[in-house]
Amino acid sequence: MKMFTVVAVVGGMALSAVNVSAQEVHRVAWSKIETGPWTLTPIYSETVQGGPEVEHFLALADGSNVIGSNLIAVWYQRTPDGWTAKSWETADPNEAIKSVKAALNIPDSDDDRWQVAGLGGTVSTAGPAKDYVKGVLIDDPLAALIATAPDRDEIVDFLASVGYKAADVPVEKDDGCTTDAKLDGMASAMKETLKGDEATAVSRSMEAWIASGSAGCGIGSVAVEIVTLPPRNITPVPAWSPPTYWCYTNQGDFIWSHCKIWTETRPFQIQKRTRARFNPTPPPTYDFCDQTRTSTQTQDTSCCTSGVRPVSFPPTCPTIAPGTTPAIGVGCTTALGAPVISPFVPWGPWTPACPF
C-alpha cells in the first residue's frame, strides 16, 4: 500500500520555467504532497486576469532514504503537451530549490514555504537543471533502455537501492494511471487549497482529486494533510517572558568592560493544519486530525560598564529581578541599546500528535 500525504496551506503562489510572463506572479504553495519518502511542493501562477494554476511540482527525497549518488530532486513542469521533468546532479536539496527560485523568479519571502532548513538567499551552484525521464537523467547511458523497459519500475527501484544516479519517485510508477494523470489530479487538488473558503479546503481538495480519476490509482488508503491557514501574527501580541541573564568581561589595553545580556522570548506566530486520511473505496471515508504549531521570537538586550581593572576581579554579574530593565548605575554605566530581535523565528512541533 502506498500512502499519499497532502499538505496544503491556503495562501501561496508560482508558475512555469519557460516563457515566464511579466503579468504572472510565481509563488510557492504552503501545500505539500507526501508520497512514500518523497515530498512534492506545488508551485503556482496567478495572472491579473485569472486565479491560481498549479503548473510545477518540486519533488524532494527524504535525506534518510538517499543512498550514494541518488538523484534527490525532480522538477515536474506542466506544458501544453503534458508534464516534463528535470533534475540536478547535486546532493543538496537547497541547491535544487535555489535553481527553481532563480528560473521562476520566486521571491525570497517564500523561503519558509519550502519548509526546508538552511535555504538562505544565496545563488545556486548546482547549475541548470538537466532533462530527466522515467527515473534517470536523459543523458544517462541507461536512459533509453529504462524508458522502453516493461519492468521499468523494478529496474529503477534496484538502481536507486544500490546508490545509482536514479530517482525512485512513486508518482512515476506504473500503478493504473500515467504520471501525467497523477500530476494533473494532484494539481487539481492543490488548486482548491489556494482559493475559496478555508473551512472547506479539505473536502474541495479531495473532491477535485477524486473527480480527476487518479486518486485511487493503485494507492489504496490515502493520507491527506491540509494546512488551511498560513502563518498569522498572534493577536494580541503576547508579553515577553521573564529574561535569562549572562555576563562576560573583556580587556582592551587598560580598559575593562563588563557586560550583561538578557534574553526574552514570546510566542510569535501560529499555524494550523488538518491531517485527513482518505480511503477511496466506496463509500469514501475521511478521518481528520487538527493540529497547530507555534513559532517563538527571541529578543536580546545588553548593557556594559567600562573603566580600569575593577578592585574585585572578575566583577560580579548584577542581580536584577526577572522582567526588570537594569537602571544606569545598577551594573550599567552606558545607555541601553535597542533590543535585538532574532531574525529567524523557528517553528515548534505540530501538536497534538496524529495517529496517521
C-alpha positions in Angstrom: 0.0 0.0 0.0 1.4 3.4 -1.0 0.5 6.4 1.1 0.0 9.9 -0.2 0.0 12.8 2.2 -1.1 16.2 1.0 0.0 19.3 3.0 -1.9 22.3 1.7 -1.8 25.8 3.1 -4.3 28.3 1.8 -2.4 31.4 0.6 0.6 30.8 -1.6 1.6 31.3 -5.4 4.1 30.3 -8.6 4.4 29.1 -12.4 6.3 27.7 -15.5 10.0 27.7 -16.1 9.6 28.5 -19.7 8.3 31.9 -21.2 7.6 33.4 -17.8 5.2 36.3 -18.3 5.7 39.7 -16.6 2.0 39.6 -15.7 2.3 36.4 -13.7 3.2 36.1 -10.1 5.1 33.0 -9.2 4.9 31.7 -5.7 5.3 28.6 -3.6 2.2 27.0 -2.1 2.3 26.1 1.5 0.8 22.8 0.3 2.7 19.6 0.3 2.1 16.1 -1.1 4.0 13.4 0.7 4.2 10.1 -1.2 6.5 7.5 0.3 9.9 9.1 1.1 9.2 12.0 -1.4 7.6 15.4 -0.7 6.1 17.3 -3.7 5.8 21.1 -3.2 3.3 22.8 -5.6 4.4 26.0 -7.4 1.6 28.0 -8.9 1.0 31.1 -11.1 -1.5 33.9 -10.8 -2.2 36.4 -13.6 -4.1 39.6 -13.3 -6.9 38.0 -15.4 -7.3 34.7 -13.7 -6.9 32.7 -10.5 -4.1 30.3 -9.3 -2.9 27.5 -11.5 -0.6 24.8 -10.3 2.0 24.3 -13.0 5.0 22.9 -11.2 5.9 20.3 -8.5 9.3 20.1 -7.0 9.8 16.6 -5.6 12.5 16.3 -2.8 13.6 13.0 -1.4 13.8 12.4 2.4 17.5 12.5 3.1 17.3 9.4 5.3 16.4 7.4 2.2 19.1 8.7 -0.1 21.9 6.3 -1.0 25.1 7.0 -2.8 24.6 9.1 -5.9 20.8 9.0 -5.9 19.0 11.9 -7.6 17.4 13.8 -4.7 15.2 16.3 -6.6 12.9 16.1 -9.6 11.2 19.2 -11.0 7.9 18.4 -12.8 6.7 21.1 -15.2 3.3 21.3 -16.9 3.4 22.1 -20.7 0.6 22.1 -23.3 1.6 18.5 -24.2 1.8 17.1 -20.7 4.3 17.1 -17.9 8.1 17.2 -18.4 10.7 16.7 -15.8 14.2 17.9 -14.9 16.8 17.1 -12.2 20.2 18.0 -10.9 23.5 16.3 -10.1 23.5 17.6 -6.5 23.2 16.0 -3.1 21.8 19.3 -1.5 18.1 19.9 -1.8 18.7 23.6 -1.2 20.6 23.8 -4.5 17.6 22.4 -6.4 15.3 24.9 -4.6 17.5 27.8 -5.4 17.7 26.7 -9.0 13.9 26.7 -9.3 13.7 30.0 -7.5 16.0 31.6 -10.0 14.3 30.1 -13.0 10.8 31.3 -11.9 11.8 34.5 -10.1 10.3 33.2 -6.9 10.9 35.8 -4.1 13.0 35.1 -1.0 9.9 35.9 1.1 8.6 32.5 0.1 11.6 30.6 1.6 9.5 29.5 4.6 7.0 27.8 2.3 9.5 25.2 1.2 9.8 24.1 4.8 13.5 23.1 4.3 16.1 24.2 6.8 19.1 26.4 5.8 17.8 27.7 2.5 19.1 31.3 2.6 19.1 33.7 -0.3 22.4 32.8 -2.0 22.7 31.8 -5.7 22.6 28.1 -6.5 25.8 26.4 -7.5 24.0 23.3 -8.8 24.0 24.6 -12.4 20.9 24.5 -14.7 18.5 21.6 -14.3 19.0 18.7 -16.8 16.3 16.9 -18.7 15.1 13.8 -16.9 12.9 10.9 -17.9 11.5 7.9 -16.1 14.0 7.9 -13.2 17.3 9.0 -14.7 18.9 11.9 -16.4 18.2 11.8 -20.2 22.0 11.7 -20.9 22.4 8.6 -18.7 23.7 5.6 -20.6 20.7 3.6 -19.3 18.1 6.1 -20.2 16.9 4.6 -23.5 16.7 1.1 -22.0 14.8 2.3 -18.9 12.3 4.4 -21.0 11.1 1.4 -23.0 11.6 -1.5 -20.5 8.3 -3.2 -19.5 9.8 -3.7 -16.0 10.9 -0.1 -15.7 9.7 0.2 -12.0 11.8 -2.8 -10.9 14.9 -1.5 -12.7 14.7 2.0 -11.2 14.0 0.6 -7.8 17.1 -1.6 -8.0 19.3 1.2 -9.3 18.2 3.5 -6.5 18.7 0.9 -3.9 22.4 0.4 -4.8 23.1 4.1 -4.9 23.0 4.7 -8.6 22.2 8.2 -10.1 18.4 7.5 -10.2 15.2 8.7 -8.5 12.6 6.2 -7.5 9.6 8.6 -7.2 6.2 6.8 -6.6 4.3 9.2 -8.9 6.2 7.7 -11.8 5.3 4.1 -11.1 3.0 2.0 -13.4 0.1 1.6 -11.0 -3.0 2.1 -13.2 -2.6 5.8 -14.1 0.0 7.6 -16.1 2.4 10.0 -14.4 0.7 12.9 -16.3 -2.7 11.8 -15.0 -1.5 11.6 -11.4 0.2 15.0 -11.6 -2.9 16.5 -13.2 -5.0 15.1 -10.3 -2.7 16.4 -7.7 -2.6 19.8 -9.3 -6.4 20.0 -9.3 -6.4 19.0 -5.6 -3.8 21.6 -4.7 -5.6 24.3 -6.7 -8.6 24.0 -4.4 -6.4 24.8 -1.4 -5.4 28.2 -2.9 -8.9 29.6 -3.2 -12.2 29.7 -1.6 -13.3 29.2 2.0 -10.6 27.7 4.2 -13.1 25.7 6.1 -14.0 23.6 3.0 -10.4 23.3 1.6 -10.0 19.7 2.7 -13.3 18.5 1.2 -12.9 20.5 -2.0 -9.4 19.3 -2.5 -10.4 15.7 -2.1 -13.4 16.0 -4.3 -11.2 17.5 -7.1 -8.7 14.7 -6.7 -11.5 12.1 -6.9 -13.0 13.8 -10.0 -9.6 13.6 -11.7 -9.9 9.8 -11.7 -6.4 9.3 -10.4 -7.0 9.4 -6.6 -7.2 5.6 -6.3 -4.6 4.5 -8.8 -3.1 1.6 -7.0 -2.7 3.7 -3.9 -5.3 2.2 -1.6 -5.8 4.3 1.6 -4.7 8.0 1.1 -3.5 10.1 3.9 -4.2 13.8 3.3 -2.6 16.7 5.2 -4.1 20.1 4.5 -2.8 23.2 6.2 -5.7 25.6 6.0 -4.1 28.7 7.5 -0.9 30.5 6.6 1.2 31.9 9.5 -0.6 34.6 11.3 0.7 37.1 13.9 -0.8 36.3 17.3 -3.3 38.9 18.4 -2.9 40.4 20.9 0.9 40.2 20.9 2.0 38.2 24.0 4.2 39.8 26.6 7.9 38.9 26.7 8.7 36.1 29.2 11.0 36.8 32.2 14.5 37.1 30.9 17.5 34.9 31.5 20.9 36.7 32.1 24.5 36.1 31.4 27.7 38.2 31.8 31.1 38.4 30.3 34.3 40.5 30.7 36.6 41.9 28.1 40.1 43.6 28.4 41.3 46.1 25.8 44.6 47.9 26.6 43.9 49.3 30.0 40.1 49.4 29.6 38.0 46.7 31.1 34.4 46.1 30.0 31.9 44.1 31.9 28.7 43.4 30.0 25.4 41.8 30.8 22.9 40.4 28.2 19.4 39.3 28.9 17.2 37.3 26.6 13.4 37.3 26.5 11.1 35.1 24.4 7.4 35.1 23.4 5.1 33.2 21.1 5.2 34.9 17.7 3.0 33.1 15.1 0.6 30.3 15.0 -0.1 27.9 12.0 -2.9 25.4 11.8 -3.3 22.3 9.7 -5.7 19.4 9.3 -4.5 15.9 8.6 -7.0 13.8 6.9 -6.9 10.1 5.9 -8.9 9.4 2.8 -10.0 5.9 1.7 -11.3 5.9 -2.0 -13.0 2.6 -1.6 -16.8 3.2 -1.9 -18.2 4.8 0.1 -15.4 7.4 0.6 -14.5 7.9 4.2 -12.4 10.5 6.0 -10.6 10.7 9.3 -9.4 14.2 10.5 -6.9 15.4 13.0 -6.4 19.1 13.7 -3.0 20.4 14.7 -1.3 23.7 15.5 2.3 24.8 15.8 3.8 28.0 17.2 7.0 29.9 16.4 9.0 31.6 19.2 10.6 35.1 18.9 13.7 36.0 20.8 14.9 39.4 21.9 18.3 40.2 23.3 19.2 43.4 25.3 22.6 44.3 26.8 24.4 46.9 28.8 28.1 47.4 29.9 30.3 49.0 32.5 33.8 50.1 31.4 36.9 51.6 33.0 40.1 50.4 34.8 40.5 47.0 36.2 37.9 46.5 38.9 39.0 46.1 42.5 37.3 42.7 42.7 38.0 40.6 39.7 36.2 39.2 37.9 33.3 41.6 38.7 30.1 40.0 39.7 27.1 39.9 37.5 24.4 42.2 38.9 21.4 40.6 40.3 18.2 42.0 38.8 14.7 40.8 39.3 13.2 38.9 36.2 11.3 41.2 33.9 13.1 44.3 35.2 15.2 46.6 33.0 18.5 47.4 34.7 18.9 51.0 35.5 22.0 53.1 34.8 24.2 52.6 37.9 22.9 49.1 38.6 25.5 47.3 36.7 25.1 49.6 33.6 27.1 52.8 33.1 26.2 53.1 29.4 22.9 53.9 27.8 20.9 50.8 26.8 20.9 49.9 23.1 17.8 48.9 21.2 16.8 45.3 21.8 18.0 43.0 19.0 15.2 40.7 17.8 16.2 37.4 16.3 15.8 37.4 12.5 14.9 33.7 12.3 11.7 32.5 14.1 11.8 28.7 14.3 8.6 26.7 14.4 7.8 24.3 17.2 6.4 20.8 16.6 2.9 20.1 15.4 0.5 19.2 18.2 -1.3 17.2 19.3 0.2 14.0 17.7 -1.9 12.5 14.9 -2.4 8.7 14.5 -1.7 9.0 10.8 
